[in-house]
C-alpha cells in the first residue's frame, strides 16, 4: 500500500517524538491515546480545569461580551444546560471503548452532556491518559524554532500567573475544536446600536432569564431549534429566523403549527433598529427584548504562528492535506478534529492514528507539491459541486464514503459496521421529521436491534475484562507490598 513502509524499514527508522497536543476534548484525547500507542512522549495542554472540551459544562459566560464578537472568547464552552446528543450513543464512542450504559448514570440513547463528559473521564482512566494532561494551562503561542525543525510552545498556568513555561517539541497536534468562536450572519445592520439584549448561542445557558420576553432566535440549526423550544415554554413570543424555506424541515413545520400561539417563523434578519424593532426580509417587524444568534462558529487558533503557512479564509483552514497536515509544515504540525458532521470520536481516532504513524515513520506522506495539488483538486471539486467555501470541512452530507475510505487508505482503520451506519441514518431522518421527539421516540429495524444487542453484549465483556485486569493489577501491587514488608521485618525484627 502506498505510504506504508515495510516492517523492516519502519523498525529501522521508527523514532519516538516529543509531541504537544493542544486540547483535551474528544479530539485531543483521541490523538493522545494514538500517539502513546505509537510510542511517542505526549503532553496535552488544556486550559479548563478538567478534560472533556465542550462536554465539560461551564455555567459561566462572558457577561462583558455575550456576543463573543471581540474574540478570542474568554469562556471556551458553548454548552447549554439542557444539551443532549443528536447522535445515538451506540455510534458515539471510541472503537475499543463503547459508550455503554452504566448503573446510576444517564442511560438514554441520546444522553445529556454530563454523561458524555463522564464517558470521556472513564476513557482517560481506562487508558491512563490523565498523567499526560496538564490542566488549567493556556497556550499563548506556538511557533517554529529558528531551525524550523521543532516547535516552541509558550504557556501559562491559569491558577498561577507565575507558572509560565516555554517548551520545545518535535511536533504539535492542534485539537482545540471548533465550537467556541461565534460566527454571525452576513447582514449585521444595527447590531451595534440596538438597545435590546443580544447574545450568541455560545453564551446561552438556560431559558429562565427570558421569561415573559419577546425573543428572536436567528438560525435553524440543531442548537437554534433546541433553544427555540426551550424558550417557547417561558417567553411571551419566540420568532425563529430561517435563511429560506429550504431550511424549514418537516419537524420544524410541525412544531410551528403545534405551538402557533407563541412560536413564529421569519425569513432573514434584515436589520435591527435602535428603538428595539427587528425588521425581517419580508418587511414584517417585531419589537423584541432579545436576539440570540445561533449562527455557528468560526475556526480560531489565536495562539498559532505559522508565518502565513496556515490561514483561515471564510472558515476554511488551509491549506490542509486531508484536513490534517499543512503541506509546508508536515508532519511536525497537524490538526485533529477539523472536519464537521463526522462520526466522533471515531473519526478523530483515525486522524490521530495516521498522525502518530507518520511521526513514527511507519507511514509516509506525499511530497509537499503532491499534497498541495491534492488540496487544490479538493477545492475545485467542492466548488464544482456548489459547496460554499465556509463548508470546506463539512464532511457528512457531502461525501458519506470519505470517513471509511480515509481510514482504510491511511492507517488500516476498520470500516464502520453496517448497522451503525443504518442507525445513524435512521436517527438523522427521524430528527429531520420529528426534531421535538426524535431523542425519545424511535423505531429500530431488526438489523439495528440485532446490532445493538451484540454491541451491548460486547460492551459488557470489555468492561468485565477491564475490571479483571484492574483487580489483577491491584492484587499484584498488594503482593509486592506484602513481600516488601516481610523482607523489612526480616531485616529489622522487633
Secondary structure, 3 states (H helix, E strand, C coil): CCCECCHHHHHHHCCCCEEEEECCCHHHHHHHHHHHHCCCEEEEECCCCCCCHHHCCCCCCCHHHCCCCCCCCCCCCCCCCCCECCCCHHHCCECCECCCCCCCCCCCCCCEHHHHHHHHHHHHHHCCCHHHEECCEEEEEEEECCCCCCEEEEEEECCCCCCEEEEEECEEEECCCCCCEECCCCCCCCCCCCCCEEEEHHHCCCCHHHCCCEEEEECCCHHHHHHHHHHHCCCCEEEEEECCHHHCCHHHHHHHHHCCCCEEEEECEEEECCCCEEEECCCCEEECCEEEECCCEECCCCCEECCCCCEEECCEEECCECCCECCCCCCCEEECCCCECCCCCHHHHHHHHHHHHHHHCCECCCCHHHHHHHHHHHHHHHHHCCCCHHHCCECCCCCCCHHHHHHHHHHCCCCCCHHHHHHHHHHHHHHHHCCCCCCCCCCCCHHHHHHHHHHHHHHHHHHHHHHHHHHHHHHHHHHHHHHHHHHHHHHCCC
